[in-house]
Amino acid sequence: MRLKPYGPRGVAMLFLAALALTRAFAYLQPSSPAFTPSILTEWVIPIWVWGILWLGTAIHLTIAACRMNHALALAAIQSMSLLWAIVYIIAAWNRAIVDGLFMASGTIITAVVYICFAGLIYCLSKMVNLSRKDFEVRAHG
């Protein structure tokens, strides 16, 4: 198995894995972090399950970064980002109703950040990913 990232997309996937890993560690703690939306803490699914899902996504991204096929790992992180955006949109809606729109602004910003991440991941998945080996084949082939 190849132990270095495959092309620029593989390197970008390692950065995405670091983001997923930090999210996993935040939710695998015994108590929920202060920034956790109430929709997650009140949901049927325990918060540590989300931590395991983020951890699995981070591991999947790290392994897939060293392979040629990145589609499944990028789909996983994009899906988690969209899911998190939806959670934060619902949390912002609830907070805006209770406390006013100004008090929900931080939650709205977080939702927009996750939507933007999902968009960037989509663009990343559509990029041509040439490694140094591909350039050598084209130059001599």
C-alpha positions in Angstrom: 0.0 0.0 0.0 1.2 3.5 -0.8 2.0 5.5 2.3 1.9 9.0 0.8 -1.0 11.0 -0.5 -2.0 10.5 -4.1 -1.8 13.9 -5.8 -3.0 17.3 -4.6 -6.5 15.9 -3.8 -5.0 13.3 -1.5 -3.1 16.1 0.4 -6.4 18.1 0.7 -8.1 15.0 2.0 -5.5 14.8 4.8 -6.5 18.3 5.9 -10.2 17.3 5.8 -9.3 14.2 7.9 -7.7 16.5 10.5 -10.9 18.6 10.6 -13.0 15.4 11.0 -10.7 14.1 13.7 -11.0 17.3 15.8 -14.8 17.1 15.5 -14.6 13.4 16.6 -12.5 14.3 19.7 -14.9 17.0 20.6 -17.9 14.6 20.7 -16.1 11.6 22.2 -15.5 13.4 25.5 -17.6 12.4 28.5 -19.5 15.7 28.4 -20.7 17.6 25.3 -18.7 20.6 24.3 -20.2 24.0 25.1 -20.7 24.7 21.3 -23.0 21.6 20.8 -26.4 22.7 19.5 -29.3 21.6 21.8 -30.8 19.7 18.9 -27.9 17.2 19.2 -28.0 16.9 22.9 -31.7 16.3 23.0 -31.8 13.9 20.1 -32.4 10.1 20.4 -28.9 9.4 19.1 -26.3 9.9 21.8 -23.6 12.5 21.1 -20.8 9.9 21.3 -22.3 8.1 18.3 -21.7 11.3 16.2 -18.1 11.3 17.5 -17.6 7.7 16.2 -19.1 8.7 12.8 -16.7 11.7 12.6 -13.8 9.4 13.7 -14.7 6.8 11.0 -14.9 9.6 8.4 -11.4 10.8 9.5 -9.9 7.3 9.2 -11.6 6.7 5.9 -10.2 10.0 4.5 -6.7 9.2 5.7 -6.7 5.8 4.1 -8.3 6.9 0.9 -5.9 9.9 0.5 -3.1 7.4 -0.3 -5.2 5.6 -2.9 -6.2 6.6 -6.4 -10.0 6.4 -5.8 -11.1 9.2 -3.5 -14.8 9.3 -4.4 -16.3 7.4 -1.5 -14.3 9.2 1.2 -15.1 12.6 -0.3 -18.8 11.6 -0.4 -18.6 10.6 3.3 -17.1 14.0 4.4 -19.4 15.9 2.2 -22.4 14.1 3.6 -21.3 14.7 7.2 -20.7 18.4 6.4 -24.2 18.7 4.9 -25.8 16.9 7.8 -24.0 19.2 10.2 -25.2 22.2 8.2 -28.7 21.0 8.5 -28.3 20.5 12.3 -27.0 24.0 12.7 -29.7 25.5 10.4 -32.4 23.8 12.6 -30.6 25.0 15.8 -30.4 28.6 14.3 -34.1 28.5 13.5 -35.0 27.4 17.0 -32.7 30.0 18.6 -33.9 32.8 16.4 -37.5 32.0 17.4 -36.7 31.9 21.1 -33.9 34.5 21.5 -34.1 36.6 18.3 -32.2 36.6 15.1 -29.1 38.5 16.5 -28.6 35.7 19.1 -28.7 33.1 16.4 -26.0 34.7 14.2 -23.1 32.5 15.4 -25.1 29.4 14.7 -26.1 30.7 11.3 -22.4 31.4 10.5 -21.5 27.9 11.5 -24.2 26.5 9.2 -22.9 28.6 6.3 -19.3 27.4 7.0 -20.5 23.7 6.8 -22.4 24.4 3.5 -19.3 26.1 2.1 -17.2 23.1 3.1 -19.6 20.8 1.4 -19.4 22.9 -1.8 -15.6 23.0 -1.7 -15.5 19.2 -1.2 -17.8 18.8 -4.2 -15.4 21.0 -6.3 -12.4 19.0 -5.0 -14.1 15.7 -6.1 -14.5 17.1 -9.6 -10.9 18.2 -10.0 -8.4 16.3 -12.1 -5.9 14.7 -9.8 -2.6 14.1 -11.4 0.3 12.8 -9.4 4.0 13.1 -10.2 3.9 9.6 -11.7 1.1 10.7 -14.2 3.3 13.7 -15.3 6.3 11.3 -15.9 4.1 9.0 -18.0 2.8 11.9 -20.1 6.3 13.4 -20.6 7.9 10.1 -21.7 4.8 8.4 -23.2 
